[in-house]
Amino acid sequence: MNHIRGSAYFRYAREIVFSHLEKCTAGRLIGLAESQGGLQSIRKGLPELIESDVEVFVQTVQAVFQDRILDIDFGYRMRPGVK
């Protein structure tokens, strides 16, 4: 947000956070986590640094969900700027 304001390109800038409740399975949550760029970068370069932690995460999520579909609250950010 500071970069947007500091650019002096916009006369007005705000950050708004939205919340959206969705149904989620263990597979979906695990897939979302695995799709994150930082995790993918580590897995490409030095997978041995994180694979045991990923496995613990997967097992924990599966244990919590227990084949159920649960509600999960996702947050989305929007940064509108007016020229």
PyMOL Python script that loads the backbone (N, CA, C, O; Angstrom):
from pymol import cmd

cmd.read_pdbstr("""\
ATOM      1  N   MET A   1       0.818  -1.191   0.000  1.00  0.00           N
ATOM      2  CA  MET A   1       0.000   0.000   0.000  1.00  0.00           C
ATOM      3  C   MET A   1       0.869   1.266   0.000  1.00  0.00           C
ATOM      4  O   MET A   1       0.539   2.263  -0.642  1.00  0.00           O
ATOM      5  N   ASN A   2       1.969   1.200   0.725  1.00  0.00           N
ATOM      6  CA  ASN A   2       2.862   2.357   0.780  1.00  0.00           C
ATOM      7  C   ASN A   2       3.449   2.680  -0.597  1.00  0.00           C
ATOM      8  O   ASN A   2       3.688   3.845  -0.912  1.00  0.00           O
ATOM      9  N   HIS A   3       3.678   1.659  -1.407  1.00  0.00           N
ATOM     10  CA  HIS A   3       4.203   1.890  -2.755  1.00  0.00           C
ATOM     11  C   HIS A   3       3.179   2.618  -3.618  1.00  0.00           C
ATOM     12  O   HIS A   3       3.533   3.500  -4.400  1.00  0.00           O
ATOM     13  N   ILE A   4       1.918   2.248  -3.475  1.00  0.00           N
ATOM     14  CA  ILE A   4       0.864   2.902  -4.250  1.00  0.00           C
ATOM     15  C   ILE A   4       0.769   4.371  -3.852  1.00  0.00           C
ATOM     16  O   ILE A   4       0.746   5.253  -4.710  1.00  0.00           O
ATOM     17  N   ARG A   5       0.716   4.625  -2.561  1.00  0.00           N
ATOM     18  CA  ARG A   5       0.628   6.014  -2.089  1.00  0.00           C
ATOM     19  C   ARG A   5       1.896   6.792  -2.423  1.00  0.00           C
ATOM     20  O   ARG A   5       1.833   7.949  -2.840  1.00  0.00           O
ATOM     21  N   GLY A   6       3.040   6.155  -2.237  1.00  0.00           N
ATOM     22  CA  GLY A   6       4.318   6.818  -2.471  1.00  0.00           C
ATOM     23  C   GLY A   6       4.615   7.100  -3.932  1.00  0.00           C
ATOM     24  O   GLY A   6       5.492   7.906  -4.241  1.00  0.00           O
ATOM     25  N   SER A   7       3.896   6.447  -4.835  1.00  0.00           N
ATOM     26  CA  SER A   7       4.152   6.661  -6.259  1.00  0.00           C
ATOM     27  C   SER A   7       3.709   8.046  -6.727  1.00  0.00           C
ATOM     28  O   SER A   7       4.161   8.527  -7.766  1.00  0.00           O
ATOM     29  N   ALA A   8       2.833   8.681  -5.968  1.00  0.00           N
ATOM     30  CA  ALA A   8       2.260   9.989  -6.316  1.00  0.00           C
ATOM     31  C   ALA A   8       1.450   9.928  -7.603  1.00  0.00           C
ATOM     32  O   ALA A   8       1.107  10.964  -8.173  1.00  0.00           O
ATOM     33  N   TYR A   9       1.146   8.732  -8.058  1.00  0.00           N
ATOM     34  CA  TYR A   9       0.348   8.558  -9.268  1.00  0.00           C
ATOM     35  C   TYR A   9      -1.150   8.639  -8.940  1.00  0.00           C
ATOM     36  O   TYR A   9      -1.965   8.971  -9.801  1.00  0.00           O
ATOM     37  N   PHE A  10      -1.489   8.339  -7.711  1.00  0.00           N
ATOM     38  CA  PHE A  10      -2.894   8.352  -7.283  1.00  0.00           C
ATOM     39  C   PHE A  10      -3.119   9.436  -6.241  1.00  0.00           C
ATOM     40  O   PHE A  10      -2.291   9.646  -5.355  1.00  0.00           O
ATOM     41  N   ARG A  11      -4.252  10.121  -6.359  1.00  0.00           N
ATOM     42  CA  ARG A  11      -4.577  11.130  -5.348  1.00  0.00           C
ATOM     43  C   ARG A  11      -5.333  10.512  -4.178  1.00  0.00           C
ATOM     44  O   ARG A  11      -5.436  11.118  -3.111  1.00  0.00           O
ATOM     45  N   TYR A  12      -5.864   9.304  -4.377  1.00  0.00           N
ATOM     46  CA  TYR A  12      -6.600   8.609  -3.321  1.00  0.00           C
ATOM     47  C   TYR A  12      -6.308   7.112  -3.452  1.00  0.00           C
ATOM     48  O   TYR A  12      -6.405   6.558  -4.547  1.00  0.00           O
ATOM     49  N   ALA A  13      -5.958   6.466  -2.361  1.00  0.00           N
ATOM     50  CA  ALA A  13      -5.716   5.024  -2.365  1.00  0.00           C
ATOM     51  C   ALA A  13      -6.122   4.450  -1.011  1.00  0.00           C
ATOM     52  O   ALA A  13      -5.857   5.038   0.038  1.00  0.00           O
ATOM     53  N   ARG A  14      -6.759   3.309  -1.060  1.00  0.00           N
ATOM     54  CA  ARG A  14      -7.190   2.617   0.148  1.00  0.00           C
ATOM     55  C   ARG A  14      -6.987   1.122  -0.047  1.00  0.00           C
ATOM     56  O   ARG A  14      -6.871   0.628  -1.169  1.00  0.00           O
ATOM     57  N   GLU A  15      -6.949   0.423   1.074  1.00  0.00           N
ATOM     58  CA  GLU A  15      -6.947  -1.028   1.026  1.00  0.00           C
ATOM     59  C   GLU A  15      -8.223  -1.503   1.707  1.00  0.00           C
ATOM     60  O   GLU A  15      -8.540  -1.088   2.822  1.00  0.00           O
ATOM     61  N   ILE A  16      -8.946  -2.373   1.023  1.00  0.00           N
ATOM     62  CA  ILE A  16     -10.187  -2.914   1.548  1.00  0.00           C
ATOM     63  C   ILE A  16     -10.020  -4.427   1.626  1.00  0.00           C
ATOM     64  O   ILE A  16      -9.524  -5.051   0.688  1.00  0.00           O
ATOM     65  N   VAL A  17     -10.431  -5.013   2.740  1.00  0.00           N
ATOM     66  CA  VAL A  17     -10.358  -6.461   2.899  1.00  0.00           C
ATOM     67  C   VAL A  17     -11.775  -7.006   2.943  1.00  0.00           C
ATOM     68  O   VAL A  17     -12.602  -6.572   3.744  1.00  0.00           O
ATOM     69  N   PHE A  18     -12.035  -7.966   2.069  1.00  0.00           N
ATOM     70  CA  PHE A  18     -13.329  -8.625   2.008  1.00  0.00           C
ATOM     71  C   PHE A  18     -13.209 -10.020   2.606  1.00  0.00           C
ATOM     72  O   PHE A  18     -12.137 -10.624   2.584  1.00  0.00           O
ATOM     73  N   SER A  19     -14.294 -10.514   3.128  1.00  0.00           N
ATOM     74  CA  SER A  19     -14.331 -11.851   3.681  1.00  0.00           C
ATOM     75  C   SER A  19     -15.412 -12.643   2.961  1.00  0.00           C
ATOM     76  O   SER A  19     -16.502 -12.132   2.702  1.00  0.00           O
ATOM     77  N   HIS A  20     -15.105 -13.892   2.640  1.00  0.00           N
ATOM     78  CA  HIS A  20     -16.082 -14.722   1.948  1.00  0.00           C
ATOM     79  C   HIS A  20     -16.044 -16.131   2.518  1.00  0.00           C
ATOM     80  O   HIS A  20     -14.998 -16.780   2.514  1.00  0.00           O
ATOM     81  N   LEU A  21     -17.188 -16.605   3.008  1.00  0.00           N
ATOM     82  CA  LEU A  21     -17.305 -17.935   3.568  1.00  0.00           C
ATOM     83  C   LEU A  21     -17.571 -18.937   2.446  1.00  0.00           C
ATOM     84  O   LEU A  21     -18.497 -18.755   1.655  1.00  0.00           O
ATOM     85  N   GLU A  22     -16.765 -19.987   2.379  1.00  0.00           N
ATOM     86  CA  GLU A  22     -16.901 -20.999   1.330  1.00  0.00           C
ATOM     87  C   GLU A  22     -16.793 -22.386   1.941  1.00  0.00           C
ATOM     88  O   GLU A  22     -16.256 -22.559   3.035  1.00  0.00           O
ATOM     89  N   LYS A  23     -17.304 -23.361   1.225  1.00  0.00           N
ATOM     90  CA  LYS A  23     -17.162 -24.755   1.620  1.00  0.00           C
ATOM     91  C   LYS A  23     -15.772 -25.223   1.204  1.00  0.00           C
ATOM     92  O   LYS A  23     -15.267 -24.827   0.153  1.00  0.00           O
ATOM     93  N   CYS A  24     -15.159 -26.062   2.026  1.00  0.00           N
ATOM     94  CA  CYS A  24     -13.792 -26.474   1.748  1.00  0.00           C
ATOM     95  C   CYS A  24     -13.576 -27.914   2.204  1.00  0.00           C
ATOM     96  O   CYS A  24     -14.033 -28.320   3.272  1.00  0.00           O
ATOM     97  N   THR A  25     -12.877 -28.667   1.380  1.00  0.00           N
ATOM     98  CA  THR A  25     -12.451 -30.018   1.738  1.00  0.00           C
ATOM     99  C   THR A  25     -10.976 -29.980   2.115  1.00  0.00           C
ATOM    100  O   THR A  25     -10.285 -28.990   1.876  1.00  0.00           O
ATOM    101  N   ALA A  26     -10.511 -31.061   2.699  1.00  0.00           N
ATOM    102  CA  ALA A  26      -9.086 -31.148   3.033  1.00  0.00           C
ATOM    103  C   ALA A  26      -8.249 -31.018   1.768  1.00  0.00           C
ATOM    104  O   ALA A  26      -7.222 -30.339   1.765  1.00  0.00           O
ATOM    105  N   GLY A  27      -8.685 -31.667   0.700  1.00  0.00           N
ATOM    106  CA  GLY A  27      -7.940 -31.605  -0.561  1.00  0.00           C
ATOM    107  C   GLY A  27      -7.829 -30.198  -1.106  1.00  0.00           C
ATOM    108  O   GLY A  27      -6.787 -29.805  -1.633  1.00  0.00           O
ATOM    109  N   ARG A  28      -8.909 -29.438  -0.978  1.00  0.00           N
ATOM    110  CA  ARG A  28      -8.873 -28.061  -1.480  1.00  0.00           C
ATOM    111  C   ARG A  28      -7.898 -27.208  -0.671  1.00  0.00           C
ATOM    112  O   ARG A  28      -7.118 -26.448  -1.244  1.00  0.00           O
ATOM    113  N   LEU A  29      -7.938 -27.329   0.654  1.00  0.00           N
ATOM    114  CA  LEU A  29      -7.046 -26.534   1.498  1.00  0.00           C
ATOM    115  C   LEU A  29      -5.582 -26.915   1.249  1.00  0.00           C
ATOM    116  O   LEU A  29      -4.713 -26.047   1.173  1.00  0.00           O
ATOM    117  N   ILE A  30      -5.323 -28.199   1.126  1.00  0.00           N
ATOM    118  CA  ILE A  30      -3.961 -28.652   0.849  1.00  0.00           C
ATOM    119  C   ILE A  30      -3.507 -28.129  -0.514  1.00  0.00           C
ATOM    120  O   ILE A  30      -2.375 -27.668  -0.658  1.00  0.00           O
ATOM    121  N   GLY A  31      -4.387 -28.200  -1.507  1.00  0.00           N
ATOM    122  CA  GLY A  31      -4.061 -27.683  -2.831  1.00  0.00           C
ATOM    123  C   GLY A  31      -3.773 -26.195  -2.830  1.00  0.00           C
ATOM    124  O   GLY A  31      -2.856 -25.735  -3.509  1.00  0.00           O
ATOM    125  N   LEU A  32      -4.554 -25.440  -2.069  1.00  0.00           N
ATOM    126  CA  LEU A  32      -4.308 -23.996  -1.962  1.00  0.00           C
ATOM    127  C   LEU A  32      -2.935 -23.719  -1.358  1.00  0.00           C
ATOM    128  O   LEU A  32      -2.192 -22.869  -1.847  1.00  0.00           O
ATOM    129  N   ALA A  33      -2.611 -24.437  -0.299  1.00  0.00           N
ATOM    130  CA  ALA A  33      -1.309 -24.236   0.352  1.00  0.00           C
ATOM    131  C   ALA A  33      -0.169 -24.609  -0.594  1.00  0.00           C
ATOM    132  O   ALA A  33       0.842 -23.911  -0.668  1.00  0.00           O
ATOM    133  N   GLU A  34      -0.344 -25.717  -1.315  1.00  0.00           N
ATOM    134  CA  GLU A  34       0.715 -26.170  -2.217  1.00  0.00           C
ATOM    135  C   GLU A  34       0.875 -25.276  -3.439  1.00  0.00           C
ATOM    136  O   GLU A  34       1.915 -25.313  -4.097  1.00  0.00           O
ATOM    137  N   SER A  35      -0.131 -24.482  -3.748  1.00  0.00           N
ATOM    138  CA  SER A  35      -0.051 -23.609  -4.920  1.00  0.00           C
ATOM    139  C   SER A  35       0.680 -22.299  -4.642  1.00  0.00           C
ATOM    140  O   SER A  35       0.928 -21.524  -5.565  1.00  0.00           O
ATOM    141  N   GLN A  36       1.022 -22.047  -3.394  1.00  0.00           N
ATOM    142  CA  GLN A  36       1.689 -20.795  -3.047  1.00  0.00           C
ATOM    143  C   GLN A  36       3.105 -20.760  -3.617  1.00  0.00           C
ATOM    144  O   GLN A  36       3.842 -21.743  -3.531  1.00  0.00           O
ATOM    145  N   GLY A  37       3.471 -19.643  -4.186  1.00  0.00           N
ATOM    146  CA  GLY A  37       4.752 -19.488  -4.865  1.00  0.00           C
ATOM    147  C   GLY A  37       5.968 -19.772  -4.007  1.00  0.00           C
ATOM    148  O   GLY A  37       6.926 -20.391  -4.469  1.00  0.00           O
ATOM    149  N   GLY A  38       5.938 -19.330  -2.780  1.00  0.00           N
ATOM    150  CA  GLY A  38       7.083 -19.544  -1.898  1.00  0.00           C
ATOM    151  C   GLY A  38       7.349 -21.019  -1.660  1.00  0.00           C
ATOM    152  O   GLY A  38       8.498 -21.461  -1.684  1.00  0.00           O
ATOM    153  N   LEU A  39       6.297 -21.773  -1.431  1.00  0.00           N
ATOM    154  CA  LEU A  39       6.435 -23.212  -1.222  1.00  0.00           C
ATOM    155  C   LEU A  39       6.939 -23.894  -2.488  1.00  0.00           C
ATOM    156  O   LEU A  39       7.797 -24.774  -2.429  1.00  0.00           O
ATOM    157  N   GLN A  40       6.404 -23.485  -3.622  1.00  0.00           N
ATOM    158  CA  GLN A  40       6.845 -24.072  -4.889  1.00  0.00           C
ATOM    159  C   GLN A  40       8.324 -23.795  -5.149  1.00  0.00           C
ATOM    160  O   GLN A  40       9.041 -24.657  -5.657  1.00  0.00           O
ATOM    161  N   SER A  41       8.774 -22.602  -4.804  1.00  0.00           N
ATOM    162  CA  SER A  41      10.189 -22.251  -5.010  1.00  0.00           C
ATOM    163  C   SER A  41      11.104 -23.128  -4.166  1.00  0.00           C
ATOM    164  O   SER A  41      12.126 -23.620  -4.647  1.00  0.00           O
ATOM    165  N   ILE A  42      10.733 -23.319  -2.914  1.00  0.00           N
ATOM    166  CA  ILE A  42      11.550 -24.170  -2.035  1.00  0.00           C
ATOM    167  C   ILE A  42      11.553 -25.604  -2.547  1.00  0.00           C
ATOM    168  O   ILE A  42      12.596 -26.258  -2.569  1.00  0.00           O
ATOM    169  N   ARG A  43      10.386 -26.092  -2.958  1.00  0.00           N
ATOM    170  CA  ARG A  43      10.291 -27.467  -3.458  1.00  0.00           C
ATOM    171  C   ARG A  43      11.119 -27.673  -4.726  1.00  0.00           C
ATOM    172  O   ARG A  43      11.637 -28.767  -4.951  1.00  0.00           O
ATOM    173  N   LYS A  44      11.249 -26.646  -5.548  1.00  0.00           N
ATOM    174  CA  LYS A  44      12.071 -26.763  -6.762  1.00  0.00           C
ATOM    175  C   LYS A  44      13.554 -26.768  -6.425  1.00  0.00           C
ATOM    176  O   LYS A  44      14.318 -27.567  -6.966  1.00  0.00           O
ATOM    177  N   GLY A  45      13.955 -25.878  -5.533  1.00  0.00           N
ATOM    178  CA  GLY A  45      15.377 -25.708  -5.248  1.00  0.00           C
ATOM    179  C   GLY A  45      15.935 -26.659  -4.223  1.00  0.00           C
ATOM    180  O   GLY A  45      16.943 -27.321  -4.467  1.00  0.00           O
ATOM    181  N   LEU A  46      15.291 -26.734  -3.082  1.00  0.00           N
ATOM    182  CA  LEU A  46      15.788 -27.564  -1.974  1.00  0.00           C
ATOM    183  C   LEU A  46      14.615 -28.270  -1.288  1.00  0.00           C
ATOM    184  O   LEU A  46      14.287 -27.949  -0.145  1.00  0.00           O
ATOM    185  N   PRO A  47      13.992 -29.208  -1.961  1.00  0.00           N
ATOM    186  CA  PRO A  47      12.794 -29.849  -1.403  1.00  0.00           C
ATOM    187  C   PRO A  47      13.031 -30.548  -0.071  1.00  0.00           C
ATOM    188  O   PRO A  47      12.113 -30.668   0.741  1.00  0.00           O
ATOM    189  N   GLU A  48      14.256 -31.008   0.157  1.00  0.00           N
ATOM    190  CA  GLU A  48      14.548 -31.707   1.408  1.00  0.00           C
ATOM    191  C   GLU A  48      14.391 -30.802   2.634  1.00  0.00           C
ATOM    192  O   GLU A  48      14.240 -31.298   3.751  1.00  0.00           O
ATOM    193  N   LEU A  49      14.426 -29.490   2.436  1.00  0.00           N
ATOM    194  CA  LEU A  49      14.266 -28.563   3.550  1.00  0.00           C
ATOM    195  C   LEU A  49      12.832 -28.501   4.079  1.00  0.00           C
ATOM    196  O   LEU A  49      12.607 -28.106   5.223  1.00  0.00           O
ATOM    197  N   ILE A  50      11.867 -28.892   3.249  1.00  0.00           N
ATOM    198  CA  ILE A  50      10.477 -28.642   3.634  1.00  0.00           C
ATOM    199  C   ILE A  50       9.549 -29.855   3.520  1.00  0.00           C
ATOM    200  O   ILE A  50       8.440 -29.825   4.052  1.00  0.00           O
ATOM    201  N   GLU A  51       9.972 -30.899   2.850  1.00  0.00           N
ATOM    202  CA  GLU A  51       9.054 -32.007   2.589  1.00  0.00           C
ATOM    203  C   GLU A  51       8.478 -32.633   3.860  1.00  0.00           C
ATOM    204  O   GLU A  51       7.298 -32.983   3.888  1.00  0.00           O
ATOM    205  N   SER A  52       9.282 -32.781   4.906  1.00  0.00           N
ATOM    206  CA  SER A  52       8.737 -33.375   6.140  1.00  0.00           C
ATOM    207  C   SER A  52       7.692 -32.455   6.773  1.00  0.00           C
ATOM    208  O   SER A  52       6.711 -32.936   7.341  1.00  0.00           O
ATOM    209  N   ASP A  53       7.887 -31.151   6.683  1.00  0.00           N
ATOM    210  CA  ASP A  53       6.900 -30.201   7.205  1.00  0.00           C
ATOM    211  C   ASP A  53       5.619 -30.218   6.377  1.00  0.00           C
ATOM    212  O   ASP A  53       4.522 -30.114   6.924  1.00  0.00           O
ATOM    213  N   VAL A  54       5.758 -30.346   5.071  1.00  0.00           N
ATOM    214  CA  VAL A  54       4.586 -30.427   4.201  1.00  0.00           C
ATOM    215  C   VAL A  54       3.777 -31.670   4.550  1.00  0.00           C
ATOM    216  O   VAL A  54       2.549 -31.617   4.613  1.00  0.00           O
ATOM    217  N   GLU A  55       4.457 -32.777   4.774  1.00  0.00           N
ATOM    218  CA  GLU A  55       3.763 -34.018   5.119  1.00  0.00           C
ATOM    219  C   GLU A  55       3.022 -33.884   6.448  1.00  0.00           C
ATOM    220  O   GLU A  55       1.897 -34.369   6.577  1.00  0.00           O
ATOM    221  N   VAL A  56       3.631 -33.240   7.427  1.00  0.00           N
ATOM    222  CA  VAL A  56       2.958 -32.995   8.718  1.00  0.00           C
ATOM    223  C   VAL A  56       1.723 -32.120   8.501  1.00  0.00           C
ATOM    224  O   VAL A  56       0.670 -32.378   9.083  1.00  0.00           O
ATOM    225  N   PHE A  57       1.849 -31.101   7.676  1.00  0.00           N
ATOM    226  CA  PHE A  57       0.711 -30.229   7.364  1.00  0.00           C
ATOM    227  C   PHE A  57      -0.419 -31.029   6.734  1.00  0.00           C
ATOM    228  O   PHE A  57      -1.571 -30.905   7.149  1.00  0.00           O
ATOM    229  N   VAL A  58      -0.099 -31.851   5.732  1.00  0.00           N
ATOM    230  CA  VAL A  58      -1.122 -32.647   5.036  1.00  0.00           C
ATOM    231  C   VAL A  58      -1.816 -33.584   6.021  1.00  0.00           C
ATOM    232  O   VAL A  58      -3.043 -33.682   6.021  1.00  0.00           O
ATOM    233  N   GLN A  59      -1.053 -34.262   6.846  1.00  0.00           N
ATOM    234  CA  GLN A  59      -1.639 -35.182   7.821  1.00  0.00           C
ATOM    235  C   GLN A  59      -2.524 -34.448   8.825  1.00  0.00           C
ATOM    236  O   GLN A  59      -3.586 -34.946   9.196  1.00  0.00           O
ATOM    237  N   THR A  60      -2.090 -33.265   9.265  1.00  0.00           N
ATOM    238  CA  THR A  60      -2.865 -32.478  10.226  1.00  0.00           C
ATOM    239  C   THR A  60      -4.184 -32.016   9.614  1.00  0.00           C
ATOM    240  O   THR A  60      -5.235 -32.121  10.247  1.00  0.00           O
ATOM    241  N   VAL A  61      -4.130 -31.506   8.389  1.00  0.00           N
ATOM    242  CA  VAL A  61      -5.352 -31.051   7.718  1.00  0.00           C
ATOM    243  C   VAL A  61      -6.318 -32.217   7.533  1.00  0.00           C
ATOM    244  O   VAL A  61      -7.515 -32.080   7.787  1.00  0.00           O
ATOM    245  N   GLN A  62      -5.809 -33.347   7.097  1.00  0.00           N
ATOM    246  CA  GLN A  62      -6.673 -34.513   6.907  1.00  0.00           C
ATOM    247  C   GLN A  62      -7.292 -34.973   8.217  1.00  0.00           C
ATOM    248  O   GLN A  62      -8.453 -35.381   8.241  1.00  0.00           O
ATOM    249  N   ALA A  63      -6.537 -34.914   9.303  1.00  0.00           N
ATOM    250  CA  ALA A  63      -7.058 -35.306  10.613  1.00  0.00           C
ATOM    251  C   ALA A  63      -8.146 -34.346  11.095  1.00  0.00           C
ATOM    252  O   ALA A  63      -9.138 -34.773  11.687  1.00  0.00           O
ATOM    253  N   VAL A  64      -7.961 -33.059  10.843  1.00  0.00           N
ATOM    254  CA  VAL A  64      -8.960 -32.066  11.269  1.00  0.00           C
ATOM    255  C   VAL A  64     -10.234 -32.192  10.444  1.00  0.00           C
ATOM    256  O   VAL A  64     -11.334 -32.147  10.994  1.00  0.00           O
ATOM    257  N   PHE A  65     -10.098 -32.346   9.155  1.00  0.00           N
ATOM    258  CA  PHE A  65     -11.272 -32.401   8.270  1.00  0.00           C
ATOM    259  C   PHE A  65     -12.015 -33.738   8.363  1.00  0.00           C
ATOM    260  O   PHE A  65     -13.242 -33.770   8.269  1.00  0.00           O
ATOM    261  N   GLN A  66     -11.290 -34.824   8.543  1.00  0.00           N
ATOM    262  CA  GLN A  66     -11.901 -36.158   8.657  1.00  0.00           C
ATOM    263  C   GLN A  66     -12.955 -36.419   7.580  1.00  0.00           C
ATOM    264  O   GLN A  66     -14.067 -36.842   7.895  1.00  0.00           O
ATOM    265  N   ASP A  67     -12.622 -36.178   6.339  1.00  0.00           N
ATOM    266  CA  ASP A  67     -13.518 -36.390   5.195  1.00  0.00           C
ATOM    267  C   ASP A  67     -14.778 -35.526   5.226  1.00  0.00           C
ATOM    268  O   ASP A  67     -15.747 -35.813   4.524  1.00  0.00           O
ATOM    269  N   ARG A  68     -14.763 -34.476   6.035  1.00  0.00           N
ATOM    270  CA  ARG A  68     -15.911 -33.564   6.092  1.00  0.00           C
ATOM    271  C   ARG A  68     -15.671 -32.378   5.173  1.00  0.00           C
ATOM    272  O   ARG A  68     -14.542 -32.090   4.777  1.00  0.00           O
ATOM    273  N   ILE A  69     -16.755 -31.701   4.848  1.00  0.00           N
ATOM    274  CA  ILE A  69     -16.687 -30.426   4.137  1.00  0.00           C
ATOM    275  C   ILE A  69     -16.975 -29.358   5.191  1.00  0.00           C
ATOM    276  O   ILE A  69     -18.042 -29.351   5.806  1.00  0.00           O
ATOM    277  N   LEU A  70     -16.026 -28.471   5.390  1.00  0.00           N
ATOM    278  CA  LEU A  70     -16.144 -27.447   6.426  1.00  0.00           C
ATOM    279  C   LEU A  70     -16.221 -26.058   5.802  1.00  0.00           C
ATOM    280  O   LEU A  70     -15.801 -25.845   4.665  1.00  0.00           O
ATOM    281  N   ASP A  71     -16.760 -25.131   6.563  1.00  0.00           N
ATOM    282  CA  ASP A  71     -16.764 -23.733   6.139  1.00  0.00           C
ATOM    283  C   ASP A  71     -15.390 -23.136   6.421  1.00  0.00           C
ATOM    284  O   ASP A  71     -14.796 -23.371   7.473  1.00  0.00           O
ATOM    285  N   ILE A  72     -14.906 -22.368   5.470  1.00  0.00           N
ATOM    286  CA  ILE A  72     -13.625 -21.683   5.636  1.00  0.00           C
ATOM    287  C   ILE A  72     -13.817 -20.231   5.188  1.00  0.00           C
ATOM    288  O   ILE A  72     -14.489 -19.963   4.192  1.00  0.00           O
ATOM    289  N   ASP A  73     -13.234 -19.324   5.917  1.00  0.00           N
ATOM    290  CA  ASP A  73     -13.388 -17.904   5.647  1.00  0.00           C
ATOM    291  C   ASP A  73     -12.138 -17.404   4.933  1.00  0.00           C
ATOM    292  O   ASP A  73     -11.046 -17.396   5.501  1.00  0.00           O
ATOM    293  N   PHE A  74     -12.311 -16.990   3.685  1.00  0.00           N
ATOM    294  CA  PHE A  74     -11.204 -16.465   2.897  1.00  0.00           C
ATOM    295  C   PHE A  74     -11.227 -14.946   2.925  1.00  0.00           C
ATOM    296  O   PHE A  74     -12.294 -14.337   2.853  1.00  0.00           O
ATOM    297  N   GLY A  75     -10.063 -14.337   3.029  1.00  0.00           N
ATOM    298  CA  GLY A  75      -9.939 -12.891   2.964  1.00  0.00           C
ATOM    299  C   GLY A  75      -9.352 -12.477   1.624  1.00  0.00           C
ATOM    300  O   GLY A  75      -8.382 -13.069   1.151  1.00  0.00           O
ATOM    301  N   TYR A  76      -9.936 -11.477   1.029  1.00  0.00           N
ATOM    302  CA  TYR A  76      -9.469 -10.945  -0.253  1.00  0.00           C
ATOM    303  C   TYR A  76      -9.158  -9.469  -0.073  1.00  0.00           C
ATOM    304  O   TYR A  76      -9.917  -8.747   0.574  1.00  0.00           O
ATOM    305  N   ARG A  77      -8.056  -9.021  -0.636  1.00  0.00           N
ATOM    306  CA  ARG A  77      -7.667  -7.609  -0.549  1.00  0.00           C
ATOM    307  C   ARG A  77      -7.886  -6.913  -1.891  1.00  0.00           C
ATOM    308  O   ARG A  77      -7.599  -7.458  -2.957  1.00  0.00           O
ATOM    309  N   MET A  78      -8.399  -5.702  -1.798  1.00  0.00           N
ATOM    310  CA  MET A  78      -8.515  -4.862  -2.984  1.00  0.00           C
ATOM    311  C   MET A  78      -7.859  -3.531  -2.641  1.00  0.00           C
ATOM    312  O   MET A  78      -8.054  -2.992  -1.552  1.00  0.00           O
ATOM    313  N   ARG A  79      -7.095  -3.018  -3.563  1.00  0.00           N
ATOM    314  CA  ARG A  79      -6.424  -1.734  -3.361  1.00  0.00           C
ATOM    315  C   ARG A  79      -6.825  -0.787  -4.460  1.00  0.00           C
ATOM    316  O   ARG A  79      -6.123  -0.658  -5.463  1.00  0.00           O
ATOM    317  N   PRO A  80      -7.957  -0.118  -4.280  1.00  0.00           N
ATOM    318  CA  PRO A  80      -8.375   0.842  -5.306  1.00  0.00           C
ATOM    319  C   PRO A  80      -7.584   2.143  -5.192  1.00  0.00           C
ATOM    320  O   PRO A  80      -7.246   2.600  -4.100  1.00  0.00           O
ATOM    321  N   GLY A  81      -7.305   2.719  -6.352  1.00  0.00           N
ATOM    322  CA  GLY A  81      -6.621   3.996  -6.409  1.00  0.00           C
ATOM    323  C   GLY A  81      -7.325   4.894  -7.429  1.00  0.00           C
ATOM    324  O   GLY A  81      -7.764   4.432  -8.482  1.00  0.00           O
ATOM    325  N   VAL A  82      -7.422   6.166  -7.103  1.00  0.00           N
ATOM    326  CA  VAL A  82      -8.054   7.144  -8.004  1.00  0.00           C
ATOM    327  C   VAL A  82      -6.963   8.091  -8.473  1.00  0.00           C
ATOM    328  O   VAL A  82      -6.225   8.663  -7.671  1.00  0.00           O
ATOM    329  N   LYS A  83      -6.874   8.249  -9.819  1.00  0.00           N
ATOM    330  CA  LYS A  83      -5.859   9.136 -10.388  1.00  0.00           C
ATOM    331  C   LYS A  83      -6.168  10.578 -10.076  1.00  0.00           C
ATOM    332  O   LYS A  83      -5.419  11.470 -10.476  1.00  0.00           O
TER     333      LYS A  83
END
""", "prot")
cmd.dss("prot")
cmd.show_as("cartoon", "prot")
cmd.util.cbc("prot")
cmd.orient("prot")
